[in-house]
Every structure is written in structure tokens, then in C-alpha cells.
């Protein structure tokens, strides 16, 4: 799955749960900037991929 599709899915799942980027970031103990980067596909490298995977799991959607 490409970065923009993953980002759109994270955004959709987050908003369906009624969470702001800040609330999700606080729940996961990461920065809201990280959430923003994941949603916009602007993160790079292994760390960004790891954050995206963890976000998907937290929001109830396994990234397969």
C-alpha cells in the first residue's frame, strides 16, 4: 500500500473514532506532528513505516 493510501486510511479511522490528531498522539505517546506526517505521507524511512504500522494496529486495522 502506498503512503498516501495509508495516510488516508489512518485519517479515516481516526476521524471515525472521533479523535483529533492530538488525542491520538497522546494515547500513543507520540507527537501530533508524527500523526500529521503519517496522514500526509511525509514521513520517511523505517521509523515512519513503524509509526504507520502501530497507528493502524491502534486504530483497529491491521496493515496486510
C-alpha positions in Angstrom: 0.0 0.0 0.0 1.5 3.4 -0.9 2.0 6.2 1.6 -0.9 8.3 0.5 -3.4 5.4 0.8 -2.1 4.5 4.3 -2.3 8.1 5.3 -5.8 8.5 4.1 -6.8 5.3 5.9 -5.2 6.5 9.2 -7.1 9.8 8.8 -10.4 8.0 8.1 -10.0 5.6 11.0 -9.0 8.4 13.4 -11.9 10.6 12.5 -14.4 7.7 12.6 -13.3 7.2 16.2 -13.9 10.9 16.8 -10.2 11.5 17.7 -8.1 14.6 17.0 -4.5 14.2 15.9 -3.5 15.5 19.4 -5.8 13.0 21.2 -4.4 10.1 19.1 -0.8 11.2 19.7 -1.4 11.5 23.4 -3.0 8.0 23.5 0.0 6.5 21.7 2.7 8.6 23.5 4.0 10.2 20.2 3.9 13.7 18.9 0.9 15.1 17.0 3.4 16.1 14.3 4.2 12.4 13.8 0.4 11.7 13.3 0.3 14.6 10.8 3.3 13.3 8.9 1.8 9.8 8.7 -1.5 11.1 7.5 0.1 13.2 4.8 2.7 10.6 3.8 5.6 12.9 4.5 7.4 10.7 7.0 10.4 8.7 5.6 12.3 5.5 6.4 11.8 2.7 8.8 10.7 4.9 11.7 7.8 6.3 9.6 6.8 2.8 8.5 6.9 1.6 12.1 4.7 4.5 13.3 2.2 3.8 10.4 2.0 0.1 11.4 1.5 1.0 15.1 -1.2 3.6 14.2 -3.1 1.1 12.1 -3.0 -1.5 14.9 -4.1 1.0 17.5 -7.0 2.1 15.3 -8.1 -1.5 14.8 -6.9 -2.1 11.2 -4.0 -4.5 10.6 -1.8 -3.4 7.7 -1.6 -6.5 5.5 
